[in-house]
Amino acid sequence: MRALAHIRSRGASRSCLSNQDGAIMIIVMMLLLVLLALGGAIIALTNSSRMGTQTERRGVKAFSVAEAGIDVGMVSLRDAWPAEEGDLLDVDPSDLRAEFPSTVFPDPSRSATPFLQVTSYDNSEGSPSYDASGPNGVPDGRMYVESIANVDDYRYRIRALVERHFWEIKFPPGIAVFSDTVDAVGATKMRVDSENPRPVPPGSPVFAYSSNPVKTKPMNDVTASSPPEGTTFDTFISDQLLKSLRGIAASGITATGAVQGTYFENPSAAETFLFSSQARGKIVYVKSNSAVSFAGNTQIGSRDQPVVLVLDTPVTAENALDFRGTADFYGVLIVRGHVDMRGTSSFYGSVYVSGTIDSHGYGASPEVIYNQQLISNINRQHVFSVNIVPNTWEEYTIPPDQL
């Protein structure tokens, strides 16, 4: 009986151990399933995170490119503001990559769509490409700039309203000539331009100031007289105004290579530029430690694009301007020192000389022709910057099938 009981006991123990082994196997299998599930979840999470990171990187890159497009658009508008029908914002995306070989900076777009598109349009009805009009029916100096980036087929669009700000250049109205002395063979003829609107307010006089007014020959409502007591060259051409003019000229080369104004310390280079078509609408500032002499027979400036020519020379310098044939000058002439005005051409606008104007060689044409419109064009011609109007920045992502 004891033996039988012992056998039964051993059988029961083996059965219990067998059951325990089965339970352990089940537990191990469950643990393996849990680990596999966790592994799969980690892999999925890692892939999702990697894809999210890639998407985020594409988004950041696309945003950065679009933001750069807005900046380039504003720089381009500063250099050439679209003011007439047919004018367009000129931004070439290839210029942004010109310094980078394609092996170092490949085209970020995977499609035929350019990686950057920058456009501008007016904030008026119809959204024309140029600054058409504002609330009062006149151009308000505001336009929208829109930049669309296509990076790794991720598209981002930014739009902002921008406005331009002008340098504070204010030449006084009603001054045809200011000079310490006018010395001429006969007399220097001066008149108001027949194509020029009268100064504001209507009927206000136009003066030719000189300590020797007998050497001027006023015509067509120009009044020749000695300057009012205490009035000097610095009264009209202050140091601050000269600094502003020099600042515009010195900052002439922009990021796109365009010329806003030009500062020269080499008179020969200044002469070449002055008689070129590039001088129109510019400020030409010449700083020289000796007298400057310019000669040519090409028109300088125009009624719509007058030139400001500054000769910053010693007060004793005997400068010479020999403009012959068709070399009429449109704009404002400012001379520190003396100037000898030769040739047969005329100066349309205003002339300011700290020393003596010595006039020789003119024919029947008037020498100085005051033009108020030229002065007004200069005062509103040179853009200091183009900035974003506050609270107008808009950002959008664009589905690939909508670009």
C-alpha positions in Angstrom: 0.0 0.0 0.0 2.8 2.3 0.9 4.5 1.5 -2.4 1.3 2.2 -4.3 0.9 5.5 -2.5 4.5 6.4 -3.2 3.9 5.7 -6.9 0.8 7.7 -6.9 2.6 10.6 -5.2 5.4 10.5 -7.7 2.8 10.5 -10.6 1.1 13.5 -9.0 4.3 15.4 -8.7 5.2 14.8 -12.3 1.7 15.9 -13.4 2.1 19.1 -11.3 5.5 19.8 -12.7 4.2 19.3 -16.2 1.4 21.7 -15.6 3.9 24.3 -14.2 6.0 23.9 -17.3 3.0 24.6 -19.5 2.1 27.7 -17.5 5.7 29.0 -17.7 5.6 28.5 -21.5 2.4 30.4 -21.7 3.8 33.2 -19.6 7.0 33.3 -21.7 5.0 33.4 -24.9 2.8 36.2 -23.6 5.9 38.1 -22.6 7.3 37.6 -26.0 4.1 38.9 -27.6 4.2 41.9 -25.3 7.8 42.6 -26.2 7.1 42.1 -29.9 4.2 44.5 -29.6 6.3 47.0 -27.7 9.1 46.6 -30.3 6.6 47.1 -33.1 5.2 50.2 -31.3 8.7 51.6 -30.8 9.6 51.0 -34.5 6.3 52.6 -35.6 6.9 55.5 -33.2 10.5 55.9 -34.4 9.3 55.9 -38.1 6.6 58.3 -37.3 9.0 60.6 -35.4 11.5 60.3 -38.3 8.8 61.2 -40.8 7.5 64.0 -38.6 11.1 65.3 -38.3 11.5 65.1 -42.1 8.2 66.9 -42.6 9.1 69.5 -40.0 12.5 70.0 -41.7 10.9 70.4 -45.1 8.4 72.9 -43.5 11.2 74.9 -41.9 13.3 74.9 -45.1 10.2 75.9 -47.2 9.4 78.6 -44.7 13.0 79.9 -44.7 13.0 80.0 -48.5 9.6 81.8 -48.6 10.8 84.3 -46.0 14.0 85.0 -47.9 11.7 85.6 -51.0 9.9 88.3 -49.1 13.2 89.9 -48.1 14.5 89.8 -51.7 11.2 91.2 -53.0 11.4 94.2 -50.6 15.0 94.8 -51.7 14.0 94.7 -55.4 11.1 97.0 -54.7 13.4 99.5 -53.1 15.6 99.5 -56.2 12.7 99.7 -58.7 9.2 100.4 -57.4 6.6 99.5 -60.0 4.9 102.8 -60.7 3.5 102.4 -64.2 1.3 99.9 -66.0 3.4 97.0 -67.3 6.1 97.4 -64.5 6.8 94.1 -62.7 8.8 93.0 -59.7 11.9 91.4 -61.1 13.3 88.5 -58.9 15.3 85.7 -60.6 15.6 82.7 -58.2 18.7 81.6 -60.0 20.4 84.8 -58.7 20.0 83.5 -55.1 22.0 80.4 -56.0 24.6 81.9 -58.3 27.4 81.6 -55.7 26.7 78.0 -54.9 27.7 75.1 -57.2 24.8 72.7 -57.9 26.8 69.8 -56.2 27.0 71.8 -53.0 23.5 73.4 -53.1 21.3 71.4 -55.4 17.9 72.6 -56.5 15.7 72.0 -53.5 12.6 71.4 -55.7 11.9 67.8 -56.9 9.4 69.0 -59.6 9.4 71.3 -62.6 8.0 74.1 -60.3 10.6 76.7 -59.4 11.8 76.5 -55.9 10.9 80.1 -55.3 8.3 82.5 -56.9 8.1 86.1 -55.8 5.5 88.5 -57.1 4.0 91.8 -56.1 0.6 93.5 -56.7 -1.2 96.6 -55.6 -3.5 96.8 -52.6 -6.3 98.3 -54.8 -9.2 96.8 -56.7 -8.1 94.5 -59.4 -4.6 94.0 -57.9 -2.6 95.4 -60.8 1.2 94.6 -60.8 2.1 98.3 -60.2 1.3 100.9 -57.5 -1.9 102.0 -59.1 -3.8 104.0 -56.4 -4.8 104.3 -52.8 -7.9 105.4 -50.9 -7.8 108.9 -52.5 -7.2 107.7 -56.0 -3.4 108.4 -55.9 -0.6 105.8 -55.4 -0.2 105.3 -51.6 3.3 103.7 -51.7 2.0 100.3 -50.6 1.9 96.9 -52.3 1.6 93.2 -51.5 4.6 91.0 -51.8 3.9 87.3 -52.1 6.5 84.5 -51.9 5.9 80.8 -52.7 8.6 78.3 -51.8 8.7 74.7 -53.2 11.2 72.6 -51.2 11.2 68.8 -51.4 7.7 69.2 -52.8 6.6 70.9 -49.6 5.0 74.2 -50.5 4.8 77.3 -48.3 3.3 80.7 -49.1 3.9 84.0 -47.3 2.2 87.3 -48.1 2.8 90.7 -46.6 1.8 94.3 -47.3 4.9 96.5 -47.6 5.4 100.3 -47.9 8.3 102.4 -49.0 10.0 105.2 -46.9 11.9 108.1 -48.4 15.0 109.9 -47.5 14.3 113.3 -46.1 15.6 115.4 -49.0 14.0 118.8 -49.0 15.2 121.6 -51.3 13.4 124.9 -50.7 10.9 126.0 -53.4 11.3 129.2 -55.2 15.2 129.3 -55.4 16.6 129.3 -58.9 20.1 130.3 -57.9 22.1 130.9 -54.8 25.7 132.1 -55.1 28.0 134.3 -53.2 28.8 136.1 -56.4 27.8 135.8 -60.1 30.4 136.9 -62.5 29.6 136.6 -66.2 30.4 137.9 -69.6 27.3 140.0 -70.1 24.8 138.5 -67.7 23.6 135.1 -66.7 20.1 134.6 -68.0 17.5 133.0 -65.6 13.8 132.3 -66.0 11.0 130.0 -64.9 10.5 127.0 -67.1 7.4 127.4 -69.2 6.6 123.7 -68.7 6.9 124.0 -65.0 3.9 124.3 -62.6 4.2 127.5 -60.5 5.6 127.2 -57.0 3.3 126.5 -54.1 1.5 128.6 -53.1 0.6 130.0 -56.6 2.1 133.4 -57.3 5.0 133.0 -54.9 8.2 134.5 -56.3 11.3 132.8 -57.7 14.6 134.3 -56.6 18.1 134.4 -58.0 20.2 135.3 -55.0 23.7 136.8 -55.4 25.7 139.5 -53.7 26.2 140.9 -57.3 22.7 140.6 -58.8 23.5 143.1 -61.6 25.3 140.2 -63.3 22.1 138.2 -63.6 19.5 138.7 -66.2 16.1 137.8 -64.7 13.4 136.7 -67.1 9.8 135.4 -66.8 9.1 136.3 -63.1 12.6 135.5 -61.7 13.6 138.2 -59.2 17.3 138.9 -59.0 18.4 140.3 -55.6 21.0 140.1 -52.8 20.2 137.4 -50.3 18.3 138.5 -47.1 20.5 139.5 -44.3 22.0 136.5 -42.5 21.2 134.1 -45.4 24.1 132.0 -46.5 24.8 128.9 -48.6 24.4 126.9 -45.4 20.9 128.3 -44.9 19.7 126.2 -47.9 22.3 123.5 -48.1 22.9 122.5 -44.5 25.5 120.0 -43.3 22.6 117.6 -42.4 21.3 117.8 -46.0 24.8 117.1 -47.4 25.2 114.1 -45.0 21.9 112.7 -46.2 22.9 113.1 -49.9 26.3 111.6 -49.2 24.6 108.7 -47.2 22.3 107.9 -50.2 25.3 107.9 -52.5 27.5 105.9 -50.3 24.9 103.2 -49.8 24.4 102.9 -53.5 25.4 99.2 -54.2 22.5 97.0 -53.0 22.3 93.2 -52.5 21.1 92.8 -56.1 23.9 95.0 -57.5 21.6 97.8 -58.4 22.8 101.4 -58.1 20.6 103.8 -55.9 23.1 106.6 -55.8 26.8 107.0 -56.3 29.6 108.4 -54.2 32.9 109.1 -55.9 36.4 110.2 -54.7 37.7 109.8 -58.3 36.4 112.7 -60.4 37.3 110.8 -63.7 35.0 107.9 -62.7 32.3 110.4 -61.6 32.5 112.1 -65.0 32.1 108.8 -66.9 29.1 107.8 -64.8 27.5 111.3 -65.0 27.4 111.3 -68.8 26.0 107.7 -68.9 22.3 106.7 -69.0 22.8 105.2 -65.5 23.0 108.6 -63.9 19.3 109.5 -64.5 17.4 109.7 -61.2 20.6 109.3 -59.1 22.5 111.3 -56.6 26.1 111.8 -57.8 28.3 113.0 -54.9 31.9 113.9 -55.7 34.3 114.4 -52.8 37.7 115.8 -54.0 40.6 117.7 -52.4 41.1 119.6 -55.5 39.1 121.3 -58.3 36.8 119.1 -60.5 36.4 119.5 -64.2 33.6 117.8 -66.2 33.0 118.1 -69.9 30.5 116.4 -72.2 27.6 116.7 -74.6 25.2 114.2 -73.3 22.0 115.2 -71.5 22.2 114.6 -67.8 19.0 113.6 -66.1 15.4 114.3 -67.3 12.3 116.0 -66.1 11.0 112.7 -64.7 14.4 111.5 -63.4 16.4 114.5 -62.3 20.0 114.2 -61.0 21.5 115.7 -57.9 25.1 116.6 -58.5 27.2 117.5 -55.5 30.8 118.8 -55.9 32.3 118.7 -52.4 35.6 120.5 -52.9 37.7 123.1 -51.0 36.0 126.5 -50.7 38.8 128.0 -52.9 38.6 125.3 -55.7 37.9 126.5 -59.2 35.6 123.8 -60.6 34.7 123.7 -64.2 31.5 122.4 -65.9 31.7 122.5 -69.7 28.4 121.2 -71.0 28.0 121.6 -74.7 25.6 120.7 -77.5 22.7 118.7 -76.0 24.2 118.3 -72.6 21.4 120.1 -70.7 21.3 119.3 -67.0 18.1 118.4 -65.2 18.1 118.5 -61.5 20.0 120.3 -58.7 23.6 121.4 -58.8 25.4 121.9 -55.5 29.0 123.2 -55.4 31.2 123.8 -52.5 33.8 126.2 -53.9 33.7 128.2 -57.2 32.3 127.0 -60.5 33.0 128.1 -64.1 29.9 127.2 -66.2 30.9 127.0 -69.8 29.4 125.7 -73.0 26.0 126.2 -74.6 23.7 124.1 -72.5 21.1 125.0 -69.8 20.6 124.0 -66.2 16.9 123.0 -65.4 16.1 123.1 -61.7 18.2 124.9 -59.1 21.8 125.8 -58.7 23.5 126.4 -55.3 27.1 127.5 -55.2 29.0 128.6 -52.0 31.5 130.7 -54.0 31.4 132.4 -57.4 29.5 131.4 -60.5 31.6 132.4 -63.5 29.5 132.0 -66.6 31.1 132.0 -70.1 30.3 130.9 -73.6 26.5 130.7 -73.6 24.5 131.5 -76.6 20.9 132.8 -76.9 19.5 130.1 -74.6 18.8 130.9 -70.9 21.4 129.4 -68.7 19.4 128.6 -65.5 15.8 127.6 -65.9 14.0 127.1 -62.6 11.7 124.1 -62.5 9.6 123.4 -59.4 8.5 119.9 -60.6 12.1 118.7 -60.8 12.6 119.7 -57.2 9.4 117.9 -56.1 10.5 114.8 -58.0 13.9 114.8 -56.2 12.2 115.2 -52.8 10.1 112.1 -53.4 12.5 110.0 -55.6 15.0 108.3 -53.3 13.6 105.3 -51.3 15.3 104.8 -48.0 13.8 101.4 -47.3 10.8 99.1 -48.0 9.3 97.7 -44.8 6.4 95.4 -43.8 3.3 97.1 -42.6 2.6 95.8 -39.0 0.0 93.0 -38.7 -0.1 92.1 -42.4 2.1 89.0 -42.4 0.2 85.9 -43.6 1.4 82.3 -43.8 -0.1 79.3 -45.6 0.9 75.8 -46.5 -0.2 74.7 -50.0 -1.2 71.2 -51.1 1.0 69.9 -53.9 -1.9 69.7 -56.3 -2.8 73.3 -55.9 0.5 74.8 -57.0 
